Amino acid sequence: MTNDLATPNNELVDDLDGHQGLRLGSLRLLGSWRTAGIAIPFIILFITLSAASQPFLHTSNLINILDQQAATLCIAAAGTLVLVAGGIDLSVGATYGLATVVSGEIGLHHSALLAMGASIAVGLLVGLINGIIVTVFRINALITTLAMSFVIGGIALKVAAGNLIVLSGDGGFAKFATSSFLSVPSPVWVTLLFVVVLGLLLSRTTVGRYMVASGGNAEAARLAGVRVNRIRVIAFVLSGGAAGLGGVIDISRLLSAQASGGGTALAFTVLAGIVVGGTSIAGGEGSVWRTAIGVLFIALIGNGFNLLGVDPLYQQIVLGLILLIAVGLDAWARSRRR
């Protein structure tokens, strides 16, 4: 018996999991336009900043941008999977904060490796809880993760006892942050590997195709045999784990942790990077590669404004306008496909 699975643009798809899958047709064309929509502005901005600011092109400045954005890139890459699968995770900032204080507390008395593992484990656990609440109890993902952010934030405050946790400058965390390969810090290489793995997961594996199908048309995906709930739980788990990994990266750079680190600001930055990168807020369409460009595009704006001495107030205005434009274009593209 053959099941038909409808994509967001109402085209039938086949060959999913070897028998039925996504024949992207116009979705691929739309993806190409979305890629151009972020790649071209990124290139224009890069060239403009290169001409306007001499320090911008210095290797140290470019590496510093990547190093500072490493945690955000990891979290945004995994957050892309959640959005593509039809969910949203607003708890990543709080999860990041909890992961850092747990890692910091353990790092004060035990090895850095154990502390790093605990940070990632905390993130995975939070992601699993989010996924179960959303899929089993059928509570809206936005409400679930927003509520969980308050719960997690309170737990983080309890763990840290409201204090700033400061780690030794000669411990394992410091060694991880200061070690490098080809003059590029280790956290950047870890981030690059993580982003590549998630990019391939979404674009080249059956699980990735199921995520696209689940976000595009969940009911049709179920009829085609896709375990939508399981796929969405996987996406949330990866998102939580990425927040834990981001905590590891930043605590190694800063050698300190506090419960309020990240929070709403980090969640907003992550979501902005994902949406600016062309991932549909409605689910069913997205790319980890474009998300990475979106995050770096926002980072370039901040870096350029700092180098040029522009008032940070205007940076916030520009970012808000860019996010509105990105969401508006996504809504327009979806309306055109109906």
PyMOL commands that set and color helices and strands:
alter all, ss='L'
color gray80, all
select helices_A, chain A and resi 16-18+25-52+54-57+59-68+70-84+92-109+112-136+141-160+172-178+186-204+206-216+218-223+228-254+263-276+288-308+312-337
alter helices_A, ss='H'
color red, helices_A
select strands_A, chain A and resi 5-6+12-13+165-166+180-181+184-185+256-257
alter strands_A, ss='S'
color yellow, strands_A
deselect
rebuild
show_as cartoon
